[in-house]
Amino acid sequence: MKALQIAAIVILSGWTMAAGADSTEARCDIYPTGQDHASAMLPCTFSQRQGYITVARQDGETHELFPVGDAPGHYRDQHDRTVYREAGLGDQGTIFRFPDQAVYVYWDVSALQPQSTENNPTAPFSTADYDATALLRCRATPDGDVESCPAGILRMENGQASVVVLSPGREQFTINFMSDYINATNRRVEGALEGDTWIVTVNGREVYEVPLAAIEGG
């Protein structure tokens, strides 16, 4: 089993990868409150010491968080605002919810790197890390134009797989095709098998077409 397969399917506390280090480079996606699309995706640094957390963003904003009480995930920031930490990203990252925005901190920073598609049209995914890669037909909205979304596929036994997708909005997430269900990291999904292709709708908007051959292999 390849190393990234563990990251795709194991659900942990939401900060396992950073727990053993004082500081780590990360990616911060910024969601204004009430919005379902990120307003920015930028490098940041995540630091944690004895329960105190610092998230330093490349745009110059820094969040200093102090634990409050005994309940896990409850913090206040340097402006005395209430902040909640959530584990909705599984082992891919962690979420901090502020009164005016949500900051999604991802440990994987590959989406921040310029990717050359001259020799790899499925960048940032390659067969060095995945069992297979593909360009999936996708749409940002049900009635939107058809686009091509890169994907990396981590196959498992019994025709199961985790498909890591780079969405039209350049957000990376995982769709798990299991024997008796389909789910996704931090997203609501609906899937229907039409012929030999899964039609997957994410959060009632984005649509992805995932061939069975991509999931099961040859």
ABEGO torsion letter per residue (X at the ends): XBAAAAAAABBBAGAAAAAABABBBBBBBBBBBGBABBABBBBBBBBBBGGBBBBBBAAGBBBBBBBBEABBGBBBBAAGBBBBBBAAAEAAEBBBBBAABBBBBBABAAAABBBBAAABAAOABBAAABABBBBBBBBABAABBBBBBBBBBBBBBGGBBBBBBBBAAGBBBBBBBBAABBBBBGBBBBBBBBEABBBBBBGGABBBBBBAAAAAEX
